[in-house]
Amino acid sequence: MDTVKTYISESSGQRLDVFIAEAGEMTRSAAQKLIENGCVQVNGRPVSKNTKLKAGDTVSAEIPEAVPYEAVAQDIPIDVVYEDEHLLVVNKPKGMVVHPAAGNPDGTLVNALMHHCGDSLSGINGVLRPGIVHRIDKDTSGLLVVAKTNEAHLVLAEAVKEHNFTRIYEAVVYGNIKEENGTIDLPIARHPVDRKRMAVATANVKSARNAVTHYEVLERYQGFTRVQLKLQTGRTHQIRVHMSYRGHPVAGDPVYGPKKVITSLGGQCLHAGVLGFIHPITGEYMEFRAPLPEYFTSFIKSLEEKSR
């Protein structure tokens, strides 16, 4: 049965979705969904998510009953780089899906985390993504942070939203990037035809979101370039879309790369090697590094041999 919670606004000018997120201890996106679904009223009337509250307004929110998580904990080995009572940092291998979805009901990082953490995972992102603050693609390897408590999750989610995370990747891309370094500042939106893909969009596309990627050349090979990429924003498929748009798709990328895919890579040659953030409880800046995995170093070695 749904639960109706009532709150009183103590000040004027705050957006309704921000107020609900803070009062109900949920993410802003979760609060927006409640409002969009007609589950929130102000002074007895339904309103939009960008409604500005006045002091004394009565806000009622109908919170849906939590749906039991049907997936089971699975004893899947995971590489835990760091862990405390508030969070953990995991080095995800290539080929592992972060959370259950259509076509991947189990064998995911979430299933492994349920076994590793037991009941100690944040429930803020719902039953399918307990503890998941941000994600990386199935065939991208590397670091991501997982929240154990709701308090830690809220702070980390806000840091991600405000781009206060250090996220540095390495990739091997097609072609020779002429510049030693540069910045790609191009908005990204859902592809207008293929909804499973993202694409660079013009600024007047309603769903377009700003996306900024900084890159630096690390090594050049015959027909390929090894690059370091630092995310200023974190949009879906951002690096893969930006590099493909510039004519340098990530090697092995079956979606944004050339039709003749390097199948031996088993997906894009992209690794999230550095992750840094301010600890949500202690306030300490923490930075973690994950070495390049074997698939990546083997590919580099083959490119070096061909370039001699």
Secondary structure, 3 states (H helix, E strand, C coil): CCEEEEEECCCCCCEHHHHHHHHCCCCHHHHHHHHHCCCEEECCEECCCCCECCCCCEEEEEECCCCCCCCCCCCCCCEEEEECCCEEEEEECCCCCCCCECCECCCCHHHHHHHHHCCCCCCCCCCCCCCECCCCCCCCEEEEEEECCHHHHHHHHHHHHCCCCEEEEEEEEECCCCCCEEEEECCEEECCCCCCCEEECCCCCCCCECCEEEEEEEEEECCEEEEEEEECCCCCCHHHHHHHHCCCCECCCCCCCCCCCCHHHCCCCEEEEEEEEECCCCCCEEEEECCCCHHHHHHHHHHHHHCC
